[in-house]
Amino acid sequence: MAKSQFEYVKRFEEATTCLLNTWIVVRLDGRAFHKFSQKHDFDKPNDVRALNLMNRCGESVMREFPDVVLAYGQSDEYSFVVRKSSTMFKRRTSKLMTTFSSYFASCYVFYWNEYFPSVRPLYPPMFDGRVVSYPSLKNLRDYFSWRQADCHINNLYNTCFWSLVKKSGLSLSAAQERLSGTVSSDKNEILFSEFGINYNNVPPMFRKGSVLVWKQVSIDNTVKQAGA
């Protein structure tokens, strides 16, 4: 970068970095995706096309940044685990957050037509991001337990809610009122007794989310890292 008398302004920049020897988790969330899914007529309660598009974007991020060792996605969010020893972007949180979110959003637009060939994007999608450091594997496991519990709770509610709307003809407000105060066992009972749906038979991607990991393969007696 060229030197100039104005270069002093760089000293105002904050260079927050992730702690050394910690797992870095970058989580991306779709901004206002409730509205985005409505505008683009996503299937309810789950749109396989949209979820597969998110998984494609997650895989693309892993291929672009090999220091990502695992990724987990559900609904409109994706979490990426960066290895503890990584020095990517000098572990600067701003670089990690902006690069991951911008690349993920770019992939979402780039691959859109493969999953929604007959749907024209009405406006660009947006993803916000956050970066958190976790010092132990227990912390990391608990993080993903939290995100998977969120997936289960939301999907059970949505599966029941949209069954009441689509199959029983209830209005949105009536379905919401019907489910008010119910617990998981109540929702499971409604699904089974009224719609013949055993929630355990709902596709795992809907109930639990998607996990992407690297796979080692042996090629000519050489172990190499295969795609996510």
C-alpha positions as CSV (number, residue, x, y, z in Angstrom):
1,M,0.0,0.0,0.0
2,A,1.3,3.4,-1.0
3,K,2.6,5.6,1.8
4,S,0.9,9.0,2.4
5,Q,0.3,11.6,5.0
6,F,-3.2,10.2,5.5
7,E,-2.2,6.7,6.4
8,Y,-2.5,7.5,10.1
9,V,-6.2,6.8,9.8
10,K,-5.5,3.1,9.8
11,R,-4.8,3.4,13.5
12,F,-8.5,3.8,14.1
13,E,-9.2,0.3,12.9
14,E,-10.0,-2.4,15.4
15,A,-8.3,-5.7,14.8
16,T,-10.2,-8.1,17.2
17,T,-8.8,-11.6,16.9
18,C,-10.1,-15.0,18.1
19,L,-8.3,-16.5,21.1
20,L,-5.4,-18.8,20.2
21,N,-6.0,-22.6,20.5
22,T,-9.8,-22.3,20.4
23,W,-12.4,-23.7,18.1
24,I,-13.8,-20.9,15.9
25,V,-17.4,-21.1,15.0
26,V,-18.8,-18.8,12.3
27,R,-22.6,-18.8,12.2
28,L,-24.5,-17.3,9.4
29,D,-28.2,-16.5,9.5
30,G,-30.5,-15.4,6.7
31,R,-31.8,-11.9,7.3
32,A,-35.6,-11.6,7.2
33,F,-35.9,-15.0,5.6
34,H,-39.4,-15.4,6.8
35,K,-40.3,-12.7,4.4
36,F,-37.9,-14.0,1.7
37,S,-39.5,-17.5,1.9
38,Q,-43.0,-16.0,1.5
39,K,-42.1,-13.8,-1.4
40,H,-40.5,-16.8,-3.2
41,D,-43.3,-19.2,-2.3
42,F,-41.2,-21.8,-0.4
43,D,-43.0,-25.0,0.5
44,K,-44.2,-25.2,4.1
45,P,-43.1,-26.5,6.6
46,N,-39.9,-27.4,4.7
47,D,-38.8,-26.7,1.2
48,V,-36.3,-29.4,0.0
49,R,-35.1,-27.1,-2.7
50,A,-34.2,-24.3,-0.3
51,L,-32.5,-26.7,2.2
52,N,-30.5,-28.4,-0.5
53,L,-29.4,-24.9,-1.8
54,M,-28.3,-24.0,1.7
55,N,-26.3,-27.3,1.9
56,R,-24.7,-26.6,-1.5
57,C,-23.6,-23.2,-0.2
58,G,-22.3,-24.8,3.0
59,E,-20.3,-27.3,0.9
60,S,-18.9,-24.5,-1.2
61,V,-17.7,-22.6,1.8
62,M,-15.9,-25.8,3.1
63,R,-14.2,-26.2,-0.3
64,E,-13.1,-22.6,-0.4
65,F,-11.8,-22.7,3.2
66,P,-10.3,-26.1,4.0
67,D,-9.6,-25.1,7.6
68,V,-13.3,-25.6,8.2
69,V,-13.6,-29.1,9.6
70,L,-17.3,-29.4,10.1
71,A,-20.5,-27.5,9.2
72,Y,-24.1,-27.7,10.4
73,G,-27.1,-26.2,8.7
74,Q,-30.8,-26.0,9.5
75,S,-33.5,-23.7,8.2
76,D,-31.9,-20.4,7.1
77,E,-28.7,-20.8,9.2
78,Y,-25.3,-22.4,8.8
79,S,-22.5,-22.9,11.3
80,F,-18.9,-23.6,10.4
81,V,-16.2,-24.9,12.7
82,V,-12.6,-23.7,12.0
83,R,-9.8,-25.8,13.3
84,K,-8.1,-24.7,16.5
85,S,-4.7,-24.3,14.9
86,S,-6.0,-22.2,12.0
87,T,-4.2,-18.9,11.2
88,M,-6.7,-18.0,8.5
89,F,-7.0,-14.2,8.2
90,K,-4.8,-14.1,11.2
91,R,-7.9,-15.2,13.2
92,R,-9.4,-11.7,12.8
93,T,-13.1,-11.9,13.6
94,S,-14.1,-9.1,11.1
95,K,-12.3,-10.9,8.2
96,L,-13.8,-14.3,9.1
97,M,-17.3,-12.9,9.5
98,T,-17.4,-10.8,6.4
99,T,-15.7,-13.2,4.1
100,F,-17.8,-16.2,5.1
101,S,-21.1,-14.3,4.9
102,S,-20.3,-12.6,1.6
103,Y,-19.1,-15.9,0.0
104,F,-22.1,-17.8,1.3
105,A,-24.6,-15.1,0.0
106,S,-22.8,-15.1,-3.4
107,C,-23.1,-18.9,-3.6
108,Y,-26.8,-18.7,-2.7
109,V,-27.4,-16.4,-5.7
110,F,-24.9,-18.3,-8.0
111,Y,-26.6,-21.7,-7.5
112,W,-30.2,-20.4,-7.2
113,N,-31.2,-21.5,-10.7
114,E,-30.1,-25.1,-10.1
115,Y,-32.6,-25.5,-7.3
116,F,-35.3,-23.0,-8.4
117,P,-35.1,-23.0,-12.2
118,S,-38.6,-21.6,-12.6
119,V,-38.5,-19.0,-9.9
120,R,-36.9,-15.6,-10.5
121,P,-35.3,-14.0,-7.5
122,L,-37.3,-10.9,-6.6
123,Y,-34.5,-9.3,-4.6
124,P,-31.0,-10.3,-3.2
125,P,-30.8,-12.5,-0.1
126,M,-28.8,-11.3,2.9
127,F,-26.9,-13.2,5.6
128,D,-25.6,-11.8,8.8
129,G,-22.8,-13.5,10.7
130,R,-21.2,-13.8,14.1
131,V,-17.9,-15.4,15.3
132,V,-17.5,-17.1,18.6
133,S,-14.4,-18.9,20.1
134,Y,-15.0,-22.1,22.1
135,P,-12.1,-23.4,24.2
136,S,-13.1,-27.1,24.6
137,L,-14.8,-29.9,22.7
138,K,-17.5,-30.0,25.4
139,N,-18.3,-26.3,24.6
140,L,-18.4,-27.2,20.9
141,R,-20.6,-30.2,21.4
142,D,-23.0,-28.2,23.6
143,Y,-23.1,-25.5,20.9
144,F,-24.3,-28.0,18.3
145,S,-26.7,-29.6,20.8
146,W,-28.2,-26.1,21.2
147,R,-28.6,-25.5,17.5
148,Q,-30.0,-29.0,16.9
149,A,-32.5,-28.6,19.8
150,D,-33.5,-25.3,18.1
151,C,-34.0,-27.2,14.8
152,H,-36.2,-29.9,16.5
153,I,-38.3,-27.5,18.5
154,N,-39.0,-25.2,15.5
155,N,-39.6,-28.1,13.0
156,L,-42.0,-29.9,15.3
157,Y,-44.0,-26.8,15.8
158,N,-44.0,-25.9,12.0
159,T,-44.9,-29.4,11.0
160,C,-47.9,-29.4,13.3
161,F,-48.8,-25.8,12.4
162,W,-48.8,-26.2,8.7
163,S,-50.6,-29.6,8.9
164,L,-53.4,-27.8,10.7
165,V,-53.5,-25.0,8.1
166,K,-53.1,-27.2,5.0
167,K,-54.9,-30.3,5.9
168,S,-57.5,-29.1,8.5
169,G,-58.2,-25.8,6.8
170,L,-57.5,-23.7,9.9
171,S,-56.5,-20.1,9.5
172,L,-53.0,-19.0,10.5
173,S,-54.4,-17.4,13.7
174,A,-56.6,-20.4,14.5
175,A,-53.7,-22.8,14.1
176,Q,-51.5,-20.6,16.3
177,E,-54.2,-20.5,19.0
178,R,-54.6,-24.3,18.8
179,L,-50.9,-24.8,19.5
180,S,-50.7,-22.2,22.2
181,G,-49.5,-23.7,25.5
182,T,-48.8,-27.2,23.9
183,V,-45.7,-29.2,24.7
184,S,-43.8,-31.6,22.4
185,S,-46.0,-34.6,23.4
186,D,-49.1,-32.7,22.6
187,K,-47.8,-31.8,19.1
188,N,-46.8,-35.4,18.5
189,E,-50.2,-36.6,19.5
190,I,-51.9,-34.0,17.1
191,L,-49.7,-35.1,14.2
192,F,-50.3,-38.8,14.8
193,S,-54.0,-38.9,15.8
194,E,-55.3,-36.2,13.3
195,F,-52.9,-36.6,10.4
196,G,-51.4,-40.0,10.7
197,I,-47.9,-38.6,10.9
198,N,-45.3,-40.3,13.0
199,Y,-42.8,-37.5,13.7
200,N,-39.9,-39.9,13.9
201,N,-40.5,-40.8,10.3
202,V,-40.1,-37.2,9.1
203,P,-36.9,-36.9,7.1
204,P,-33.9,-36.4,9.4
205,M,-32.8,-33.3,7.4
206,F,-36.0,-31.6,8.6
207,R,-35.9,-32.9,12.2
208,K,-32.2,-32.7,12.9
209,G,-30.6,-30.5,10.2
210,S,-27.6,-31.3,7.9
211,V,-24.0,-32.1,8.9
212,L,-21.1,-31.7,6.5
213,V,-17.7,-33.3,7.2
214,W,-14.6,-34.0,5.3
215,K,-14.0,-37.6,4.3
216,Q,-10.6,-39.1,3.8
217,V,-10.1,-41.4,0.9
218,S,-7.2,-43.6,-0.2
219,I,-6.0,-43.0,-3.8
220,D,-2.9,-44.9,-5.0
221,N,-2.0,-45.7,-1.3
222,T,-2.0,-42.0,-0.5
223,V,-4.6,-40.6,1.9
224,K,-6.3,-37.5,0.6
225,Q,-9.1,-35.3,1.8
226,A,-12.2,-35.7,-0.2
227,G,-15.1,-33.3,-0.7
228,A,-17.5,-32.4,2.0
